[in-house]
């Protein structure tokens, strides 16, 4: 059962679309220090191609309003919940006062009709976002997400560009002309997370942009999907990586694509130096999805910034951090956290053999693990029944091409290649666990305690010895921020302050958490269905 089952009984999913307002364009709102802003959570109707679907929105738009604030400022956001379930708003990546973190442990959830005022501080420049933290699997899929741009105090913090664009990357699962149904009382699609069959770019099926020839555009990218990892790049434009979760990177670099796990952010500058149509694509080993098109005009951009685009800057503040990190690389971790899955789909009557749902030729007389992908074998009768039930569904034929070849896919599940099994998994049949390897405590039983000023080396181990090995984006709330020390003993080549790190299947990642804020804080997998099924814990930071 979901850890938040006591917060889900009021969910009321059906609504007559004729009673709902149409979606609005996303606004960009600049807030001055000390200013207040009203945010309303409510249902609306969103047109996705030929289909009109009921979604949830902040202030009537998907994404919600983009808040632009100055570094060092403080604002108050007054949120009113007029949706269909209890709600909080989590301000992802912000180092703020614990009382305004927007989780069930720091705030009494807003019931329908109630309000709450969040006091937000913006210590760090960069790109952040806000989203639900009660039934996140439901609210986030239904459209509840929006961005925050924190403008640096230093005017030379970022390289010069002609303009900026914000792009959210998402997917939704549509079935029979509506967003696929949810359970009122528990999370579903727990095994893989809820993959969508429809891509959304800034809330729409596609984005059509334009640029002048030679224009340099800064793109702020946010992955708001429940579970999908995005790997994006342009077919005919040059990209320069300049920032990540919480500000600029140590060394700017030219890249052909950038990868974002759920909740991660990337900042890239793009030079459109050839006229014609340029396509933004999501690419992985099995498939390429066109996401957005940019029409590059013949008109020269003003001012001309192509020469400045060629400059790759090194940031002294992060170079100093690299020097500081040297002494932590060889020492033992303070904490070791393992990612583990336990799957139990039951035994149909009379079942005497077990089969891998991904590799049907793997059959055993015991529920062992598949030697090809490491997944726990399931009763053959159940596997074959699921295959038969959904043999003709487009989602099955679309997604089953990739298989669970972790080496071939870089340790990432790019698609839901076990649709039929995934849709029936719940927290009762699929238990995702974070395990403290020093105490054996799991999920909510983990009880870490730190003090402001601590430097904590945390080892994240995504174990292959698991009933279903897959990647996990690990997120730490606003107790501080962290730097990636290494991946599988390879030193991170380009530092950036982070709040979320993607840990691939079988990978070991060392991070160094800089503890700055007192209070009770959460850490969890940011695949929404894993988080809601219990793959989380809280830790205390003393002043």
QUIQUI-V692999 format. One record per residue. N is the residue number from 1. RES is the residue in one letter. PHI is phi as a letter, one per 40 degrees, with the letter a starting at -180 (* if undefined). OMEGA is omega in radians with two decimals (* if undefined). D_FIRST is the distance of its C-alpha to the first C-alpha in whole Angstrom. Layout:
BEGIN
n:N res:RES phi:PHI omega:OMEGA d_first:D_FIRST
n:N res:RES phi:PHI omega:OMEGA d_first:D_FIRST
END
This chain:
BEGIN
n:1 res:X phi:* omega:-3.13 d_first:0
n:2 res:X phi:d omega:3.10 d_first:4
n:3 res:X phi:c omega:-3.13 d_first:6
n:4 res:X phi:b omega:-3.06 d_first:8
n:5 res:X phi:d omega:3.13 d_first:7
n:6 res:X phi:c omega:-3.12 d_first:10
n:7 res:X phi:b omega:-2.98 d_first:12
n:8 res:X phi:b omega:-3.01 d_first:11
n:9 res:X phi:c omega:-3.07 d_first:13
n:10 res:X phi:c omega:-3.12 d_first:16
n:11 res:X phi:c omega:-3.13 d_first:16
n:12 res:X phi:b omega:-2.94 d_first:19
n:13 res:X phi:c omega:-3.04 d_first:20
n:14 res:X phi:c omega:3.05 d_first:23
n:15 res:X phi:a omega:3.08 d_first:26
n:16 res:X phi:c omega:-3.08 d_first:30
n:17 res:X phi:c omega:-3.13 d_first:31
n:18 res:X phi:c omega:-3.13 d_first:34
n:19 res:X phi:c omega:-3.00 d_first:33
n:20 res:X phi:b omega:3.07 d_first:32
n:21 res:X phi:c omega:3.06 d_first:34
n:22 res:X phi:c omega:3.14 d_first:35
n:23 res:X phi:c omega:3.14 d_first:34
n:24 res:X phi:b omega:3.02 d_first:36
n:25 res:X phi:c omega:3.11 d_first:37
n:26 res:X phi:c omega:3.13 d_first:36
n:27 res:X phi:c omega:2.95 d_first:38
n:28 res:X phi:b omega:-3.02 d_first:39
n:29 res:X phi:b omega:3.07 d_first:39
n:30 res:X phi:c omega:-3.10 d_first:41
n:31 res:X phi:b omega:3.11 d_first:41
n:32 res:X phi:c omega:3.10 d_first:43
n:33 res:X phi:d omega:3.12 d_first:43
n:34 res:X phi:g omega:-3.08 d_first:42
n:35 res:X phi:c omega:3.06 d_first:41
n:36 res:X phi:b omega:-3.11 d_first:38
n:37 res:X phi:a omega:-3.11 d_first:36
n:38 res:X phi:b omega:3.12 d_first:34
n:39 res:X phi:b omega:-3.07 d_first:31
n:40 res:X phi:b omega:3.07 d_first:30
n:41 res:X phi:c omega:-3.10 d_first:26
n:42 res:X phi:a omega:3.07 d_first:27
n:43 res:X phi:c omega:3.06 d_first:26
n:44 res:X phi:a omega:3.13 d_first:29
n:45 res:X phi:b omega:3.14 d_first:31
n:46 res:X phi:b omega:3.09 d_first:31
n:47 res:X phi:c omega:3.09 d_first:34
n:48 res:X phi:b omega:-3.06 d_first:33
n:49 res:X phi:g omega:-3.14 d_first:36
n:50 res:X phi:c omega:-3.02 d_first:36
n:51 res:X phi:b omega:3.00 d_first:33
n:52 res:X phi:b omega:-3.07 d_first:32
n:53 res:X phi:b omega:3.03 d_first:28
n:54 res:X phi:c omega:3.08 d_first:27
n:55 res:X phi:b omega:3.02 d_first:25
n:56 res:X phi:b omega:-3.04 d_first:24
n:57 res:X phi:a omega:2.89 d_first:27
n:58 res:X phi:c omega:-3.14 d_first:28
n:59 res:X phi:f omega:2.96 d_first:32
n:60 res:X phi:g omega:-3.10 d_first:32
n:61 res:X phi:b omega:3.01 d_first:32
n:62 res:X phi:b omega:-0.04 d_first:30
n:63 res:X phi:c omega:3.04 d_first:30
n:64 res:X phi:c omega:-3.09 d_first:30
n:65 res:X phi:d omega:2.99 d_first:34
n:66 res:X phi:c omega:3.12 d_first:35
n:67 res:X phi:c omega:3.09 d_first:36
n:68 res:X phi:b omega:-3.07 d_first:39
n:69 res:X phi:b omega:3.10 d_first:39
n:70 res:X phi:c omega:3.01 d_first:42
n:71 res:X phi:d omega:-3.13 d_first:41
n:72 res:X phi:g omega:-3.12 d_first:41
n:73 res:X phi:c omega:3.10 d_first:41
n:74 res:X phi:b omega:3.11 d_first:38
n:75 res:X phi:b omega:3.07 d_first:37
n:76 res:X phi:b omega:3.08 d_first:35
n:77 res:X phi:b omega:-3.14 d_first:33
n:78 res:X phi:c omega:-3.04 d_first:32
n:79 res:X phi:b omega:3.05 d_first:29
n:80 res:X phi:b omega:-3.10 d_first:28
n:81 res:X phi:c omega:3.05 d_first:25
n:82 res:X phi:b omega:-3.12 d_first:26
n:83 res:X phi:c omega:-3.04 d_first:23
n:84 res:X phi:b omega:3.10 d_first:21
n:85 res:X phi:a omega:3.08 d_first:18
n:86 res:X phi:c omega:-3.01 d_first:18
n:87 res:X phi:a omega:2.82 d_first:19
n:88 res:X phi:b omega:3.01 d_first:20
n:89 res:X phi:b omega:3.08 d_first:23
n:90 res:X phi:c omega:-3.09 d_first:23
n:91 res:X phi:c omega:-2.88 d_first:26
n:92 res:X phi:c omega:3.07 d_first:25
n:93 res:X phi:g omega:-3.12 d_first:28
n:94 res:X phi:c omega:3.00 d_first:30
n:95 res:X phi:c omega:-3.04 d_first:31
n:96 res:X phi:b omega:3.08 d_first:31
n:97 res:X phi:c omega:-3.04 d_first:30
n:98 res:X phi:d omega:-3.08 d_first:27
n:99 res:X phi:c omega:-3.07 d_first:27
n:100 res:X phi:b omega:-3.11 d_first:27
n:101 res:X phi:c omega:3.04 d_first:24
n:102 res:X phi:g omega:3.04 d_first:22
n:103 res:X phi:b omega:-3.13 d_first:19
n:104 res:X phi:c omega:-3.13 d_first:17
n:105 res:X phi:c omega:-3.11 d_first:18
n:106 res:X phi:b omega:-3.05 d_first:22
n:107 res:X phi:a omega:2.97 d_first:22
n:108 res:X phi:c omega:-3.07 d_first:21
n:109 res:X phi:d omega:3.05 d_first:19
n:110 res:X phi:c omega:2.98 d_first:22
n:111 res:X phi:c omega:3.14 d_first:21
n:112 res:X phi:d omega:-3.11 d_first:23
n:113 res:X phi:g omega:-3.12 d_first:27
n:114 res:X phi:c omega:-3.12 d_first:26
n:115 res:X phi:b omega:3.08 d_first:28
n:116 res:X phi:a omega:3.14 d_first:28
n:117 res:X phi:b omega:3.14 d_first:30
n:118 res:X phi:b omega:3.07 d_first:30
n:119 res:X phi:b omega:-2.99 d_first:33
n:120 res:X phi:b omega:3.02 d_first:33
n:121 res:X phi:b omega:-3.05 d_first:35
n:122 res:X phi:b omega:-3.07 d_first:36
n:123 res:X phi:c omega:-2.94 d_first:37
n:124 res:X phi:b omega:3.06 d_first:37
n:125 res:X phi:c omega:3.09 d_first:39
n:126 res:X phi:h omega:-3.04 d_first:37
n:127 res:X phi:b omega:-3.12 d_first:34
n:128 res:X phi:b omega:3.14 d_first:31
n:129 res:X phi:a omega:-3.13 d_first:28
n:130 res:X phi:b omega:-3.04 d_first:26
n:131 res:X phi:a omega:-3.13 d_first:22
n:132 res:X phi:c omega:2.95 d_first:19
n:133 res:X phi:b omega:2.96 d_first:17
n:134 res:X phi:b omega:-3.02 d_first:14
n:135 res:X phi:f omega:-3.13 d_first:13
n:136 res:X phi:c omega:3.12 d_first:15
n:137 res:X phi:c omega:3.13 d_first:14
n:138 res:X phi:c omega:-3.01 d_first:15
n:139 res:X phi:c omega:-3.11 d_first:18
n:140 res:X phi:c omega:3.08 d_first:20
n:141 res:X phi:c omega:-3.09 d_first:20
n:142 res:X phi:c omega:3.01 d_first:21
n:143 res:X phi:h omega:-3.08 d_first:24
n:144 res:X phi:c omega:3.02 d_first:23
n:145 res:X phi:a omega:3.11 d_first:25
n:146 res:X phi:a omega:-3.04 d_first:29
n:147 res:X phi:b omega:2.99 d_first:31
n:148 res:X phi:b omega:3.05 d_first:33
n:149 res:X phi:b omega:3.10 d_first:36
n:150 res:X phi:c omega:-3.08 d_first:38
n:151 res:X phi:c omega:-3.07 d_first:42
n:152 res:X phi:c omega:3.02 d_first:43
n:153 res:X phi:c omega:3.12 d_first:46
n:154 res:X phi:c omega:-3.11 d_first:48
n:155 res:X phi:c omega:3.11 d_first:50
n:156 res:X phi:c omega:-3.09 d_first:50
n:157 res:X phi:d omega:3.12 d_first:46
n:158 res:X phi:c omega:3.01 d_first:46
n:159 res:X phi:c omega:3.13 d_first:48
n:160 res:X phi:c omega:3.05 d_first:50
n:161 res:X phi:b omega:3.10 d_first:49
n:162 res:X phi:c omega:3.11 d_first:50
n:163 res:X phi:a omega:-3.09 d_first:47
n:164 res:X phi:b omega:3.03 d_first:43
n:165 res:X phi:b omega:3.04 d_first:41
n:166 res:X phi:b omega:3.13 d_first:37
n:167 res:X phi:b omega:2.98 d_first:35
n:168 res:X phi:c omega:3.14 d_first:31
n:169 res:X phi:b omega:-3.02 d_first:29
n:170 res:X phi:a omega:2.94 d_first:26
n:171 res:X phi:a omega:3.09 d_first:25
n:172 res:X phi:b omega:3.12 d_first:24
n:173 res:X phi:c omega:3.14 d_first:23
n:174 res:X phi:b omega:3.07 d_first:25
n:175 res:X phi:b omega:3.11 d_first:25
n:176 res:X phi:f omega:3.04 d_first:28
n:177 res:X phi:g omega:3.10 d_first:29
n:178 res:X phi:a omega:3.05 d_first:26
n:179 res:X phi:c omega:-3.04 d_first:23
n:180 res:X phi:d omega:-2.97 d_first:20
n:181 res:X phi:c omega:3.11 d_first:18
n:182 res:X phi:b omega:2.97 d_first:14
n:183 res:X phi:c omega:3.08 d_first:12
n:184 res:X phi:c omega:-2.91 d_first:12
n:185 res:X phi:b omega:-3.13 d_first:8
n:186 res:X phi:a omega:3.12 d_first:6
n:187 res:X phi:c omega:3.06 d_first:8
n:188 res:X phi:b omega:-3.07 d_first:10
n:189 res:X phi:f omega:-2.99 d_first:13
n:190 res:X phi:c omega:-3.06 d_first:11
n:191 res:X phi:c omega:-3.05 d_first:14
n:192 res:X phi:b omega:-2.89 d_first:17
n:193 res:X phi:g omega:-3.07 d_first:16
n:194 res:X phi:c omega:3.01 d_first:17
n:195 res:X phi:c omega:3.07 d_first:21
n:196 res:X phi:c omega:3.02 d_first:23
n:197 res:X phi:b omega:-3.13 d_first:26
n:198 res:X phi:b omega:3.14 d_first:28
n:199 res:X phi:c omega:3.07 d_first:29
n:200 res:X phi:b omega:3.08 d_first:30
n:201 res:X phi:b omega:-3.03 d_first:33
n:202 res:X phi:f omega:3.04 d_first:33
n:203 res:X phi:g omega:-3.11 d_first:31
n:204 res:X phi:b omega:-3.10 d_first:33
n:205 res:X phi:c omega:3.08 d_first:34
n:206 res:X phi:a omega:3.06 d_first:37
n:207 res:X phi:b omega:3.09 d_first:39
n:208 res:X phi:b omega:-3.07 d_first:42
n:209 res:X phi:b omega:3.08 d_first:44
n:210 res:X phi:a omega:-3.14 d_first:48
n:211 res:X phi:a omega:3.01 d_first:50
n:212 res:X phi:c omega:-3.13 d_first:53
n:213 res:X phi:c omega:-3.11 d_first:55
n:214 res:X phi:g omega:-3.13 d_first:54
n:215 res:X phi:c omega:3.06 d_first:52
n:216 res:X phi:b omega:-3.07 d_first:49
n:217 res:X phi:b omega:3.06 d_first:46
n:218 res:X phi:c omega:3.08 d_first:43
n:219 res:X phi:b omega:2.98 d_first:40
n:220 res:X phi:c omega:-3.07 d_first:37
n:221 res:X phi:b omega:3.08 d_first:34
n:222 res:X phi:b omega:3.05 d_first:30
n:223 res:X phi:c omega:-3.12 d_first:27
n:224 res:X phi:b omega:-3.09 d_first:25
n:225 res:X phi:c omega:3.09 d_first:23
n:226 res:X phi:c omega:-3.04 d_first:19
n:227 res:X phi:a omega:-3.00 d_first:20
n:228 res:X phi:c omega:2.96 d_first:23
n:229 res:X phi:c omega:3.10 d_first:26
n:230 res:X phi:b omega:3.05 d_first:29
n:231 res:X phi:b omega:-2.90 d_first:33
n:232 res:X phi:b omega:3.08 d_first:35
n:233 res:X phi:a omega:3.13 d_first:39
n:234 res:X phi:b omega:3.12 d_first:42
n:235 res:X phi:c omega:-3.05 d_first:45
n:236 res:X phi:a omega:3.07 d_first:48
n:237 res:X phi:a omega:-3.10 d_first:47
n:238 res:X phi:c omega:-3.12 d_first:47
n:239 res:X phi:b omega:3.03 d_first:44
n:240 res:X phi:b omega:3.08 d_first:44
n:241 res:X phi:c omega:-3.14 d_first:41
n:242 res:X phi:b omega:-3.09 d_first:42
n:243 res:X phi:a omega:3.13 d_first:39
n:244 res:X phi:b omega:-3.01 d_first:35
n:245 res:X phi:d omega:-2.96 d_first:32
n:246 res:X phi:b omega:3.04 d_first:34
n:247 res:X phi:h omega:-2.99 d_first:38
n:248 res:X phi:c omega:3.10 d_first:40
n:249 res:X phi:c omega:3.13 d_first:40
n:250 res:X phi:c omega:-3.07 d_first:43
n:251 res:X phi:b omega:3.05 d_first:45
n:252 res:X phi:c omega:-3.10 d_first:45
n:253 res:X phi:a omega:3.05 d_first:45
n:254 res:X phi:c omega:-3.08 d_first:46
n:255 res:X phi:b omega:3.05 d_first:43
n:256 res:X phi:c omega:3.11 d_first:42
n:257 res:X phi:a omega:3.11 d_first:39
n:258 res:X phi:b omega:-3.09 d_first:36
n:259 res:X phi:b omega:3.12 d_first:32
n:260 res:X phi:b omega:2.97 d_first:29
n:261 res:X phi:c omega:3.09 d_first:26
n:262 res:X phi:d omega:3.09 d_first:23
n:263 res:X phi:g omega:3.11 d_first:24
n:264 res:X phi:c omega:3.06 d_first:28
n:265 res:X phi:b omega:3.10 d_first:31
n:266 res:X phi:b omega:3.07 d_first:34
n:267 res:X phi:b omega:3.13 d_first:38
n:268 res:X phi:b omega:2.97 d_first:40
n:269 res:X phi:c omega:-3.05 d_first:44
n:270 res:X phi:b omega:3.08 d_first:45
n:271 res:X phi:b omega:3.11 d_first:49
n:272 res:X phi:c omega:-2.99 d_first:50
n:273 res:X phi:b omega:3.08 d_first:53
n:274 res:X phi:b omega:3.14 d_first:54
n:275 res:X phi:c omega:3.14 d_first:54
n:276 res:X phi:h omega:-3.10 d_first:53
n:277 res:X phi:c omega:3.11 d_first:49
n:278 res:X phi:b omega:-3.08 d_first:46
n:279 res:X phi:b omega:2.96 d_first:43
n:280 res:X phi:c omega:-3.02 d_first:40
n:281 res:X phi:b omega:2.89 d_first:38
n:282 res:X phi:b omega:-3.03 d_first:34
n:283 res:X phi:b omega:2.91 d_first:35
n:284 res:X phi:a omega:-2.97 d_first:33
n:285 res:X phi:d omega:-3.07 d_first:35
n:286 res:X phi:b omega:-2.98 d_first:34
n:287 res:X phi:a omega:3.01 d_first:35
n:288 res:X phi:b omega:3.12 d_first:36
n:289 res:X phi:b omega:2.96 d_first:35
n:290 res:X phi:c omega:-3.07 d_first:38
n:291 res:X phi:b omega:-3.06 d_first:36
n:292 res:X phi:a omega:3.07 d_first:39
n:293 res:X phi:b omega:3.10 d_first:43
n:294 res:X phi:b omega:3.05 d_first:45
n:295 res:X phi:c omega:-3.12 d_first:49
n:296 res:X phi:c omega:-3.11 d_first:51
n:297 res:X phi:c omega:3.08 d_first:55
n:298 res:X phi:c omega:-3.11 d_first:58
n:299 res:X phi:c omega:3.14 d_first:59
n:300 res:X phi:c omega:3.12 d_first:59
n:301 res:X phi:c omega:3.06 d_first:56
n:302 res:X phi:b omega:-0.12 d_first:57
n:303 res:X phi:c omega:3.10 d_first:57
n:304 res:X phi:c omega:-3.05 d_first:58
n:305 res:X phi:b omega:-3.05 d_first:55
n:306 res:X phi:c omega:3.13 d_first:55
n:307 res:X phi:c omega:3.10 d_first:57
n:308 res:X phi:c omega:3.11 d_first:54
n:309 res:X phi:c omega:-3.10 d_first:52
n:310 res:X phi:c omega:-3.11 d_first:53
n:311 res:X phi:c omega:3.07 d_first:53
n:312 res:X phi:b omega:-3.04 d_first:50
n:313 res:X phi:c omega:3.00 d_first:50
n:314 res:X phi:b omega:-3.07 d_first:48
n:315 res:X phi:c omega:-3.02 d_first:47
n:316 res:X phi:c omega:-3.10 d_first:48
n:317 res:X phi:c omega:3.14 d_first:45
n:318 res:X phi:c omega:3.02 d_first:43
n:319 res:X phi:c omega:3.08 d_first:46
n:320 res:X phi:c omega:3.09 d_first:46
n:321 res:X phi:c omega:3.12 d_first:42
n:322 res:X phi:c omega:3.09 d_first:43
n:323 res:X phi:c omega:-3.13 d_first:46
n:324 res:X phi:c omega:-3.04 d_first:44
n:325 res:X phi:c omega:-3.03 d_first:41
n:326 res:X phi:d omega:-3.07 d_first:43
n:327 res:X phi:c omega:-3.13 d_first:43
n:328 res:X phi:c omega:-2.99 d_first:39
n:329 res:X phi:c omega:-3.06 d_first:39
n:330 res:X phi:c omega:-3.11 d_first:40
n:331 res:X phi:c omega:3.12 d_first:39
n:332 res:X phi:c omega:3.12 d_first:36
n:333 res:X phi:c omega:3.03 d_first:32
n:334 res:X phi:c omega:-3.14 d_first:31
n:335 res:X phi:b omega:3.04 d_first:28
n:336 res:X phi:b omega:-3.05 d_first:26
n:337 res:X phi:b omega:-3.14 d_first:23
n:338 res:X phi:b omega:3.08 d_first:21
n:339 res:X phi:b omega:-3.00 d_first:19
n:340 res:X phi:b omega:3.07 d_first:17
n:341 res:X phi:b omega:2.99 d_first:15
n:342 res:X phi:b omega:-3.08 d_first:14
n:343 res:X phi:b omega:3.10 d_first:14
n:344 res:X phi:a omega:-3.14 d_first:14
n:345 res:X phi:c omega:3.06 d_first:14
n:346 res:X phi:g omega:-3.10 d_first:16
n:347 res:X phi:b omega:3.06 d_first:20
n:348 res:X phi:d omega:-3.11 d_first:22
n:349 res:X phi:d omega:3.07 d_first:24
n:350 res:X phi:g omega:-3.11 d_first:27
n:351 res:X phi:c omega:3.14 d_first:26
n:352 res:X phi:b omega:3.11 d_first:28
n:353 res:X phi:b omega:-3.10 d_first:28
n:354 res:X phi:b omega:-3.02 d_first:26
n:355 res:X phi:b omega:3.00 d_first:26
n:356 res:X phi:c omega:-3.14 d_first:25
n:357 res:X phi:c omega:3.12 d_first:24
n:358 res:X phi:c omega:-3.11 d_first:26
n:359 res:X phi:b omega:-2.98 d_first:29
n:360 res:X phi:c omega:3.12 d_first:30
n:361 res:X phi:c omega:3.11 d_first:33
n:362 res:X phi:c omega:-3.10 d_first:31
n:363 res:X phi:b omega:-3.13 d_first:30
n:364 res:X phi:a omega:3.08 d_first:30
n:365 res:X phi:c omega:3.12 d_first:30
n:366 res:X phi:a omega:-3.14 d_first:27
n:367 res:X phi:c omega:3.11 d_first:23
n:368 res:X phi:c omega:3.07 d_first:25
n:369 res:X phi:b omega:3.14 d_first:25
n:370 res:X phi:c omega:3.14 d_first:27
n:371 res:X phi:c omega:-3.12 d_first:30
n:372 res:X phi:c omega:-3.06 d_first:30
n:373 res:X phi:b omega:3.11 d_first:27
n:374 res:X phi:g omega:-3.11 d_first:25
n:375 res:X phi:c omega:3.12 d_first:22
n:376 res:X phi:c omega:3.10 d_first:21
n:377 res:X phi:c omega:-3.10 d_first:23
n:378 res:X phi:b omega:3.10 d_first:21
n:379 res:X phi:d omega:-3.06 d_first:23
n:380 res:X phi:d omega:-3.13 d_first:26
n:381 res:X phi:c omega:3.13 d_first:25
n:382 res:X phi:c omega:-3.13 d_first:22
n:383 res:X phi:d omega:-3.09 d_first:23
n:384 res:X phi:c omega:3.10 d_first:27
n:385 res:X phi:c omega:3.10 d_first:25
n:386 res:X phi:c omega:3.10 d_first:23
n:387 res:X phi:c omega:-3.11 d_first:26
n:388 res:X phi:c omega:-3.09 d_first:28
n:389 res:X phi:c omega:-3.00 d_first:26
n:390 res:X phi:b omega:-3.07 d_first:26
n:391 res:X phi:d omega:-3.03 d_first:29
n:392 res:X phi:c omega:-3.09 d_first:31
n:393 res:X phi:c omega:-3.10 d_first:28
n:394 res:X phi:c omega:-3.13 d_first:30
n:395 res:X phi:c omega:-3.13 d_first:27
n:396 res:X phi:c omega:-3.10 d_first:27
n:397 res:X phi:c omega:-3.11 d_first:30
n:398 res:X phi:c omega:-2.94 d_first:30
n:399 res:X phi:c omega:-3.01 d_first:28
n:400 res:X phi:c omega:-3.10 d_first:28
n:401 res:X phi:c omega:-2.95 d_first:32
n:402 res:X phi:c omega:-3.07 d_first:30
n:403 res:X phi:g omega:-3.12 d_first:29
n:404 res:X phi:b omega:3.13 d_first:27
n:405 res:X phi:c omega:-3.02 d_first:30
n:406 res:X phi:c omega:3.14 d_first:29
n:407 res:X phi:c omega:-3.10 d_first:33
n:408 res:X phi:c omega:-3.07 d_first:34
n:409 res:X phi:b omega:3.11 d_first:31
n:410 res:X phi:g omega:3.13 d_first:32
n:411 res:X phi:g omega:-3.10 d_first:28
n:412 res:X phi:b omega:3.02 d_first:26
n:413 res:X phi:c omega:-3.06 d_first:24
n:414 res:X phi:c omega:-3.12 d_first:27
n:415 res:X phi:b omega:3.00 d_first:25
n:416 res:X phi:c omega:-3.10 d_first:22
n:417 res:X phi:c omega:3.02 d_first:24
n:418 res:X phi:a omega:-3.01 d_first:22
n:419 res:X phi:d omega:-3.00 d_first:21
n:420 res:X phi:c omega:3.08 d_first:20
n:421 res:X phi:c omega:-3.06 d_first:18
n:422 res:X phi:d omega:-3.04 d_first:16
n:423 res:X phi:c omega:-3.10 d_first:16
n:424 res:X phi:c omega:-3.10 d_first:14
n:425 res:X phi:c omega:3.12 d_first:11
n:426 res:X phi:b omega:3.08 d_first:7
n:427 res:X phi:c omega:3.10 d_first:5
n:428 res:X phi:c omega:-3.08 d_first:6
n:429 res:X phi:b omega:-3.12 d_first:9
n:430 res:X phi:b omega:-3.08 d_first:10
n:431 res:X phi:b omega:3.06 d_first:10
n:432 res:X phi:c omega:-3.01 d_first:12
n:433 res:X phi:b omega:2.83 d_first:13
n:434 res:X phi:b omega:-3.04 d_first:16
n:435 res:X phi:b omega:3.03 d_first:19
n:436 res:X phi:c omega:-3.02 d_first:22
n:437 res:X phi:c omega:3.12 d_first:24
n:438 res:X phi:c omega:-3.10 d_first:26
n:439 res:X phi:b omega:-3.05 d_first:24
n:440 res:X phi:g omega:3.09 d_first:21
n:441 res:X phi:c omega:-3.07 d_first:19
n:442 res:X phi:b omega:3.03 d_first:15
n:443 res:X phi:f omega:-3.01 d_first:14
n:444 res:X phi:c omega:3.11 d_first:14
n:445 res:X phi:c omega:3.10 d_first:16
n:446 res:X phi:c omega:-3.03 d_first:19
n:447 res:X phi:b omega:3.11 d_first:21
n:448 res:X phi:c omega:3.11 d_first:24
n:449 res:X phi:a omega:-3.14 d_first:27
n:450 res:X phi:b omega:3.08 d_first:30
n:451 res:X phi:b omega:3.10 d_first:33
n:452 res:X phi:d omega:-3.09 d_first:34
n:453 res:X phi:h omega:3.12 d_first:37
n:454 res:X phi:c omega:2.95 d_first:35
n:455 res:X phi:b omega:-2.97 d_first:35
n:456 res:X phi:b omega:3.06 d_first:32
n:457 res:X phi:c omega:-3.09 d_first:32
n:458 res:X phi:b omega:3.09 d_first:29
n:459 res:X phi:c omega:3.14 d_first:28
n:460 res:X phi:b omega:-3.05 d_first:25
n:461 res:X phi:b omega:3.11 d_first:25
n:462 res:X phi:c omega:-2.90 d_first:23
n:463 res:X phi:c omega:3.03 d_first:24
n:464 res:X phi:c omega:3.12 d_first:25
n:465 res:X phi:c omega:-2.99 d_first:24
n:466 res:X phi:a omega:-3.10 d_first:20
n:467 res:X phi:c omega:3.05 d_first:19
n:468 res:X phi:a omega:3.12 d_first:19
n:469 res:X phi:c omega:3.01 d_first:21
n:470 res:X phi:a omega:-3.11 d_first:21
n:471 res:X phi:c omega:3.07 d_first:22
n:472 res:X phi:a omega:2.95 d_first:20
n:473 res:X phi:c omega:-3.04 d_first:22
n:474 res:X phi:c omega:-3.06 d_first:21
n:475 res:X phi:b omega:3.04 d_first:22
n:476 res:X phi:b omega:-3.14 d_first:23
n:477 res:X phi:c omega:-2.84 d_first:24
n:478 res:X phi:c omega:3.01 d_first:27
n:479 res:X phi:c omega:-3.11 d_first:28
n:480 res:X phi:i omega:3.07 d_first:30
n:481 res:X phi:a omega:-3.05 d_first:31
n:482 res:X phi:b omega:3.02 d_first:32
n:483 res:X phi:b omega:3.09 d_first:34
n:484 res:X phi:c omega:3.11 d_first:33
n:485 res:X phi:c omega:-3.07 d_first:35
n:486 res:X phi:a omega:2.99 d_first:35
n:487 res:X phi:b omega:-3.10 d_first:33
n:488 res:X phi:f omega:3.09 d_first:34
n:489 res:X phi:g omega:3.06 d_first:37
n:490 res:X phi:c omega:-3.08 d_first:38
n:491 res:X phi:c omega:3.12 d_first:39
n:492 res:X phi:c omega:-3.01 d_first:38
n:493 res:X phi:c omega:-3.05 d_first:41
n:494 res:X phi:a omega:-3.03 d_first:40
n:495 res:X phi:c omega:2.97 d_first:39
n:496 res:X phi:a omega:3.11 d_first:37
n:497 res:X phi:c omega:-3.00 d_first:35
n:498 res:X phi:b omega:2.88 d_first:31
n:499 res:X phi:b omega:3.12 d_first:27
n:500 res:X phi:b omega:3.09 d_first:26
n:501 res:X phi:b omega:3.08 d_first:27
n:502 res:X phi:c omega:3.09 d_first:26
n:503 res:X phi:b omega:-3.06 d_first:25
n:504 res:X phi:c omega:3.13 d_first:26
n:505 res:X phi:d omega:3.11 d_first:25
n:506 res:X phi:g omega:-3.04 d_first:27
n:507 res:X phi:c omega:3.00 d_first:28
n:508 res:X phi:b omega:-3.11 d_first:29
n:509 res:X phi:b omega:3.04 d_first:30
n:510 res:X phi:b omega:3.08 d_first:31
n:511 res:X phi:b omega:3.06 d_first:31
n:512 res:X phi:b omega:-3.11 d_first:33
n:513 res:X phi:c omega:3.08 d_first:31
n:514 res:X phi:c omega:-3.01 d_first:34
n:515 res:X phi:c omega:-3.03 d_first:32
n:516 res:X phi:b omega:-2.99 d_first:34
n:517 res:X phi:b omega:3.10 d_first:32
n:518 res:X phi:c omega:3.06 d_first:30
n:519 res:X phi:h omega:3.10 d_first:27
n:520 res:X phi:b omega:-3.01 d_first:24
n:521 res:X phi:b omega:-3.14 d_first:22
n:522 res:X phi:b omega:2.96 d_first:19
n:523 res:X phi:a omega:-3.04 d_first:19
n:524 res:X phi:a omega:2.95 d_first:17
n:525 res:X phi:c omega:-3.10 d_first:17
n:526 res:X phi:c omega:2.81 d_first:18
n:527 res:X phi:c omega:-2.93 d_first:17
n:528 res:X phi:d omega:-3.11 d_first:15
n:529 res:X phi:c omega:3.06 d_first:12
n:530 res:X phi:c omega:3.11 d_first:12
n:531 res:X phi:d omega:-3.08 d_first:12
n:532 res:X phi:c omega:3.12 d_first:9
n:533 res:X phi:c omega:3.00 d_first:7
n:534 res:X phi:h omega:-3.08 d_first:8
n:535 res:X phi:c omega:-3.08 d_first:12
n:536 res:X phi:a omega:3.01 d_first:14
n:537 res:X phi:a omega:3.10 d_first:16
n:538 res:X phi:b omega:3.09 d_first:19
n:539 res:X phi:b omega:-3.05 d_first:22
n:540 res:X phi:b omega:3.02 d_first:25
n:541 res:X phi:b omega:3.11 d_first:29
n:542 res:X phi:c omega:3.11 d_first:31
n:543 res:X phi:c omega:* d_first:35
END
